[in-house]
Amino acid sequence: MPFFVALCLIFAIIVQTGSPLQSVLLSPVFIYGGLTIAVVTIIGSFFKFVPENIGYDLFSSSILLAWFAYWKPLFVKDSPIFFFFPVYFALIIAFATLFFIGQRNKIDRDSLQRMKSIVDSGAVDPWFIMVCVLITLNFENHFLQFPVMMTLLTMRYVLSGCLKPN
């Protein structure tokens, strides 16, 4: 998810420096545009129209745009969540990619079979987790729900990344 990581780091810089770009990013265009892309990506993931790796990146990036534009006006001016959440997302994706997906050739056959059975069971379909992430956007009073669901989406991304052939 290189585009998502880059976008997270850009958001962290914009917020930390107090850039005037923040006011542009608060536009309703980013809320509705991000939500539209997110919903289209969920539908594409459900019907398998969108390749999984592109779907994760596209959904995560669009939902980050919508999250920022929707939540930023609801919090005090210098609320640290708009700096720390994007940094957290970038770090967790980088860590997961480096230490799990990057080391997938070292995973034993039994673990791979168990991971495949989890994926085949349908219990953790990407589209379902994406819908849950989308729903948590509405929980601005429970602000930790969004990063928790994004972490679950990251775990699902790692699961699919580990099952891809080398």
C-alpha positions as CSV (number, residue, x, y, z in Angstrom):
1,M,0.0,0.0,0.0
2,P,2.6,2.5,-1.1
3,F,0.1,5.3,-2.0
4,F,-1.6,5.0,1.4
5,V,1.7,5.2,3.3
6,A,2.8,8.2,1.3
7,L,-0.6,9.9,1.9
8,C,-0.3,9.2,5.6
9,L,3.1,10.8,5.8
10,I,1.9,13.8,3.8
11,F,-1.0,14.3,6.1
12,A,1.2,14.1,9.2
13,I,3.5,16.8,7.7
14,I,0.6,19.0,6.7
15,V,-0.9,18.8,10.2
16,Q,2.4,19.2,12.1
17,T,3.5,22.3,10.1
18,G,0.0,23.9,10.2
19,S,0.0,24.1,6.5
20,P,-2.9,26.1,4.9
21,L,-3.6,23.0,2.8
22,Q,-5.6,21.7,5.8
23,S,-8.4,24.1,4.9
24,V,-8.4,22.7,1.3
25,L,-8.5,19.1,2.6
26,L,-11.6,20.0,4.8
27,S,-13.7,20.6,1.7
28,P,-16.8,18.5,1.3
29,V,-15.3,17.3,-2.0
30,F,-12.8,15.2,-0.1
31,I,-15.5,13.8,2.1
32,Y,-17.9,12.8,-0.7
33,G,-15.1,11.9,-3.1
34,G,-13.3,9.7,-0.5
35,L,-16.6,8.0,0.5
36,T,-17.5,7.4,-3.2
37,I,-14.2,5.8,-4.0
38,A,-14.4,3.8,-0.8
39,V,-17.8,2.4,-1.6
40,V,-16.9,1.7,-5.2
41,T,-13.8,-0.2,-3.9
42,I,-15.9,-2.2,-1.5
43,I,-18.3,-3.2,-4.2
44,G,-15.4,-4.0,-6.5
45,S,-13.8,-6.1,-3.8
46,F,-17.1,-7.9,-3.1
47,F,-17.5,-8.9,-6.8
48,K,-13.7,-9.4,-7.3
49,F,-13.5,-6.7,-9.9
50,V,-10.7,-4.9,-8.2
51,P,-7.3,-6.7,-7.6
52,E,-6.8,-7.2,-3.9
53,N,-3.6,-5.2,-3.5
54,I,-5.0,-2.2,-5.4
55,G,-8.3,-2.5,-3.5
56,Y,-6.5,-2.2,-0.2
57,D,-4.5,0.8,-1.2
58,L,-7.4,2.6,-3.0
59,F,-9.8,2.0,-0.1
60,S,-7.3,3.0,2.6
61,S,-6.3,6.2,0.8
62,S,-9.8,7.3,0.0
63,I,-11.1,6.6,3.5
64,L,-8.1,8.5,5.0
65,L,-9.2,11.5,2.9
66,A,-12.8,11.2,4.0
67,W,-11.8,10.7,7.6
68,F,-9.6,13.8,7.7
69,A,-12.2,16.0,6.0
70,Y,-15.1,14.7,8.1
71,W,-13.4,14.6,11.6
72,K,-11.0,17.5,11.5
73,P,-13.8,20.2,12.0
74,L,-15.2,18.2,15.0
75,F,-12.0,18.4,17.1
76,V,-10.0,21.2,18.6
77,K,-7.6,23.0,16.4
78,D,-4.4,21.2,17.4
79,S,-5.8,17.8,18.2
80,P,-2.9,15.3,18.1
81,I,-5.0,12.5,16.5
82,F,-4.6,14.1,13.1
83,F,-0.9,13.8,13.4
84,F,-0.5,10.6,15.3
85,F,-3.1,8.4,13.5
86,P,-1.6,8.9,10.0
87,V,1.9,8.2,11.5
88,Y,0.6,5.1,13.2
89,F,-1.0,3.9,10.0
90,A,2.2,4.5,8.0
91,L,4.3,2.7,10.6
92,I,2.0,-0.3,11.0
93,I,1.8,-0.8,7.2
94,A,5.6,-0.4,6.8
95,F,6.3,-2.8,9.7
96,A,3.8,-5.4,8.4
97,T,5.1,-5.2,4.9
98,L,8.7,-5.5,6.0
99,F,8.5,-8.2,8.7
100,F,5.5,-10.3,7.5
101,I,4.9,-9.9,3.8
102,G,8.6,-9.5,3.1
103,Q,9.4,-12.6,5.0
104,R,6.6,-14.8,3.6
105,N,9.1,-17.2,2.1
106,K,10.1,-18.2,5.6
107,I,6.5,-19.2,6.7
108,D,6.1,-23.0,7.1
109,R,3.6,-25.0,5.1
110,D,1.4,-25.7,8.1
111,S,1.0,-22.0,8.9
112,L,0.3,-21.2,5.3
113,Q,-2.4,-23.8,5.2
114,R,-4.0,-22.4,8.3
115,M,-3.9,-18.9,6.9
116,K,-5.4,-20.1,3.7
117,S,-8.2,-21.9,5.6
118,I,-9.0,-18.6,7.4
119,V,-9.2,-16.8,4.1
120,D,-11.3,-19.5,2.5
121,S,-13.7,-19.6,5.4
122,G,-14.9,-16.1,4.5
123,A,-14.9,-14.9,8.1
124,V,-12.5,-12.1,7.3
125,D,-13.4,-11.0,3.8
126,P,-11.7,-7.7,2.9
127,W,-15.0,-6.1,1.8
128,F,-16.6,-6.9,5.2
129,I,-13.7,-5.2,7.1
130,M,-13.8,-2.3,4.7
131,V,-17.5,-1.9,5.5
132,C,-16.7,-1.9,9.2
133,V,-14.0,0.8,8.7
134,L,-16.5,2.8,6.7
135,I,-19.1,2.5,9.5
136,T,-16.6,3.6,12.2
137,L,-16.2,7.0,10.4
138,N,-19.5,7.9,12.0
139,F,-18.2,7.2,15.5
140,E,-16.5,10.5,16.1
141,N,-17.2,10.2,19.9
142,H,-15.5,6.9,20.0
143,F,-12.4,8.0,18.1
144,L,-10.4,4.8,18.7
145,Q,-12.8,2.7,16.7
146,F,-11.5,4.0,13.4
147,P,-7.8,3.1,14.0
148,V,-8.7,-0.2,15.5
149,M,-10.7,-1.2,12.4
150,M,-7.9,0.2,10.1
151,T,-5.5,-2.1,12.1
152,L,-7.8,-5.1,11.4
153,L,-7.8,-4.1,7.7
154,T,-4.0,-4.0,7.9
155,M,-3.9,-7.5,9.4
156,R,-6.2,-8.7,6.6
157,Y,-3.8,-7.0,4.0
158,V,-0.9,-8.9,5.6
159,L,-2.8,-12.2,5.5
160,S,-3.4,-11.8,1.8
161,G,0.1,-10.5,1.2
162,C,1.6,-13.6,2.9
163,L,-0.6,-15.9,0.7
164,K,0.4,-14.4,-2.6
165,P,2.9,-16.6,-4.5
166,N,6.5,-15.3,-4.3
